[in-house]
Amino acid sequence: MTVAPETTGPVIEQVRRVRTEVPGPRSRELLDRQRAALPAGLGSTLPVFVASAGGGVIVDVDGNSFIDFGSGIAVTTVGNSAPRVVARATEQLQRFTHTCYLVNPYESYVAVCERLNRLAPVPGPARTALFNSGAEAVENAIKVARAATGRPAIVVFDHAFHGRTLLTMTLTAKNKPYKQGFGPFVADVYRAPMAYPYRWPTGPERCAEEAAEALVDLIDRQIGTDNVAAVLVEPIQGEGGFIVPAPGFLPKVQQICAERGLILIADEVQAGIARTGTWFASEHEGIQPDIVTSAKGLGGGLPIAAVTGRAELMDAAPAGGLGGTFSGNPVACEAALGVFDEIEEHDLLTRAQRIGETMLSTLRDIQRAHDVVGDVRGRGAMIAIELVHPGGDRRPNPELTTRIAARCHQEGLLVLTAGSYGNVLRFLPPLSISDELLNEGLEVLRSAIAAEA
Ligand code: PLZ
């Protein structure tokens, strides 16, 4: 499928083109300025400075054009500068840029909440509050869960990523680079094993059941059921390496929560908003979380995040207890309304499913030729491969992962790494990518694996 021109946003030639070293001379000049002006702790995966982006490509200041398999970490799901996002945000910029919703309300905020209340897989009537970032949404979901239950403890999972603020960094599993040196951390956070089929000690068949048993033991025996407010889970773990929980695990988690009156929070910041071929990834396993967080894909590139939850829970936070200066900014709200329109009018849920089928079939073909590709997994336009040492012993191979990613970057394909062991290559193309570019990108990857394995 060649993407119809109206879905590609700015008119940018849809080609892969590397015409300088990567990064090129102009980017290297800007990197020198970066080094003098920014802290060393801020780095970039592919340090080429961007001039424009849209459809399935990112064009840098040296005129190189990269196939985009990253979407700015799952953000530009509807495409960069998608037409409806640009049109609505531009009109809003000319009307007013800010009032603070806590001072004066405006309709677009309510409209975004109404849309999410209808779309999110929360049971019964729902309410939504808007925020600025994924981390802020997770923080507020936990505030709501604590206010509604009057209990402190939060249960999270191994390999989880929930953000970089003090609470969400505590909720995040991996020490380096997210936590090292930044403690002390928040109290009352407990970690259960994730049902990670590829690495479950007794094999994938027993994974869902044994992980559920471990969760019950943690809640009932170690923490004490009456102390637990919520269980927080990514329905597909993002930074942890696109870990799709073993089939049946998420429904078991829901049942464990329901039996005990615990609140189930699904962190859909990365997997939500059409990314996996459904509006929310929870739908694949048919679960109905009490609270769902969304962010990334919601604003089409503008910063906006949401907490959508069962009405009676959301109403438990006391008057004045939720808010923020910039939360639900009117330009970002209009952008989000543009995102909903793009998804519906271009049937992007189906597009995400097709992209997933294409990626999975090519990647499985690559896996058959290269035993360093230990696992191929994901849903829709959220797919990853896990790289291991040759010989089938599943030992993580982060060095190979880094080399393959670097080679892809040199060849004009932007890929991202992930994973608790740094050995996952993840693919998050915008849904506005053409089939031609998608397949070309996969062939670049195939060659890079063949060259480095
Ligand atoms: N929850 C599930 O994936 C952000 C982080 C990039 P913010 N993931 C990308 C980085 O290295 O900081 C994320 C997520 C899930 C929460 C968050 C946090 O979202 O918008 O970055 O705060």
Boltz pocket constraint, residues with backbone or C-beta under 6 A from the ligand:
constraints:
  - pocket:
      binder: B
      contacts: [[A, 73], [A, 132], [A, 133], [A, 134], [A, 135], [A, 136], [A, 138], [A, 161], [A, 162], [A, 163], [A, 164], [A, 234], [A, 236], [A, 238], [A, 239], [A, 267], [A, 268], [A, 269], [A, 270], [A, 271], [A, 295], [A, 296]]
      max_distance: 6.0
